[in-house]
Amino acid sequence: MERIPILKMGEYLLVTIQVDMHDRLAMSLQDDLTSRIVSAHAKGVLIDISALEMVDSFIGRMFGDIAAMSRVLDAETVVVGMRPAVAITLVELGLSLPGVRTALNIERGMDLLRGLLDARGRDDAGSA
Amino acid sequence: MATDAIASLYETLQRDEATLLQNWVDTQVNASTYRPDRTSRQELIEHSRRFLTLMRDAVRSGEQDIMSPAWAGVRQMLDDFSVARAHQGFSPSETAMFIFSLKQPLFDRLQGALGGVEALNRLWPMNLLLDRLGLYTTEVFQRGREHVIIRQQQELMELSTPVVTLWDGVLALPLIGTLDSVRTQGVMENLLQRIVESGSSIAIIDITGVPTVDTVTAQHLLKTIAAARLMGADCIVSGIRPQIAQTIVHLGVELGTVITKATLADAFAIALKRLGLAVQKPNAPRRRDEESRDARSAGERGEG
């Protein structure tokens, strides 16, 4: 069965979705990602969907779910590279994904993640 | 009977063309629909003469159906005439009167030539013919108008959705006119496409030119902002007039986390601050610290 690779880069996990998502693939991605966040002690997750051309409400909700799960596991999630057509579809479906952070491309997404983790580090240092 | 009528119409046109033309033009000039400001008598004579000549040729064929090839010349002339009048701003009745005003001089002439019952019998088919020509004029006139309207709609559509780059990484979308579903769709696609192309992370939607904001308009705006956010760009709504602010609150529209500013300048200032840029006078280095301190405190007030 095909799987979406999850790459580890330091304290970040990188997921690049290159194929059309179907429901089972989405579920297995959820499983794999949550277990990888735990096993790799990841602090940040970057999901690149610039190759994704089609979404439905299920996949849309999955992004929200993954972000929420990561937050529970103490990792920040950033979704990058969403295409205009995909964005319009999600909004029309009523899924504006309020809990998901987004960025235009991988570079910006990585900057955003670093910024978030820095801010968090400062907060921890401040409260300690 | 109809054939007789056509024959006598041809005869009249043939024999009395000069007088008929004279009377017809007089009727047109004396009619209440005459517009001396839009068309001159000379022009009117020109049009009328051409029409009479073309009609005589059409009638000679004996054909009564104005959509037949024999009447092609007359139709062509009326097409040009009506479209020109539509563009000049004539009303439909003023345009149709061109044909209808021919009735009286023509029927007078016929009455004089034939007299009594015979003339009456021949008047009816002729009347029908002229009515059809008059209606045809109105139809063409209407088409000309519609054409103008469609073209204007397209032009408006093109004019109304420009996306401009204010700075590297800052786009602005000055919206002008009412936002309906069709327009919003175009605006949304245009903006998102430009965000991808330019890699901009901030888009300012300026609604100074939007006359009214109702719940539907607000909904459209929020959708556009949500879609841009999904792609990783933040939107700032600017140009909110006092009345619009009141309307938004009265309607109970929830703008949520959307940043709103009163003017485009305020929105641009925020955008620059986010990009870590500042505007300063080139020859005032001492002011720099003060300004950045001011900007910081203003920003804190704004964010809080």
HADDOCK unambig.tbl for C-alpha pairs under 7 A between the chains (distance, minus, plus):
assign (segid A and resid 80 and name CA) (segid B and resid 231 and name CA) 6.96 0.50 0.50
assign (segid A and resid 80 and name CA) (segid B and resid 232 and name CA) 6.88 0.50 0.50
assign (segid A and resid 81 and name CA) (segid B and resid 231 and name CA) 6.26 0.50 0.50
assign (segid A and resid 82 and name CA) (segid B and resid 230 and name CA) 6.79 0.50 0.50
assign (segid A and resid 82 and name CA) (segid B and resid 231 and name CA) 4.89 0.50 0.50
assign (segid A and resid 83 and name CA) (segid B and resid 231 and name CA) 6.75 0.50 0.50
assign (segid A and resid 84 and name CA) (segid B and resid 192 and name CA) 5.43 0.50 0.50
assign (segid A and resid 84 and name CA) (segid B and resid 193 and name CA) 6.37 0.50 0.50
assign (segid A and resid 87 and name CA) (segid B and resid 227 and name CA) 4.86 0.50 0.50
assign (segid A and resid 87 and name CA) (segid B and resid 230 and name CA) 5.90 0.50 0.50
assign (segid A and resid 87 and name CA) (segid B and resid 231 and name CA) 6.55 0.50 0.50
assign (segid A and resid 88 and name CA) (segid B and resid 227 and name CA) 5.58 0.50 0.50
assign (segid A and resid 91 and name CA) (segid B and resid 223 and name CA) 6.14 0.50 0.50
assign (segid A and resid 91 and name CA) (segid B and resid 226 and name CA) 6.60 0.50 0.50
assign (segid A and resid 91 and name CA) (segid B and resid 227 and name CA) 5.96 0.50 0.50
assign (segid A and resid 96 and name CA) (segid B and resid 226 and name CA) 5.78 0.50 0.50
assign (segid A and resid 102 and name CA) (segid B and resid 229 and name CA) 6.81 0.50 0.50
assign (segid A and resid 102 and name CA) (segid B and resid 230 and name CA) 5.83 0.50 0.50
assign (segid A and resid 102 and name CA) (segid B and resid 231 and name CA) 6.20 0.50 0.50
assign (segid A and resid 102 and name CA) (segid B and resid 232 and name CA) 4.36 0.50 0.50
assign (segid A and resid 103 and name CA) (segid B and resid 231 and name CA) 6.17 0.50 0.50
assign (segid A and resid 103 and name CA) (segid B and resid 232 and name CA) 3.56 0.50 0.50
assign (segid A and resid 103 and name CA) (segid B and resid 233 and name CA) 6.75 0.50 0.50
assign (segid A and resid 104 and name CA) (segid B and resid 199 and name CA) 6.72 0.50 0.50
assign (segid A and resid 104 and name CA) (segid B and resid 231 and name CA) 5.69 0.50 0.50
assign (segid A and resid 104 and name CA) (segid B and resid 232 and name CA) 4.64 0.50 0.50
assign (segid A and resid 104 and name CA) (segid B and resid 233 and name CA) 6.72 0.50 0.50
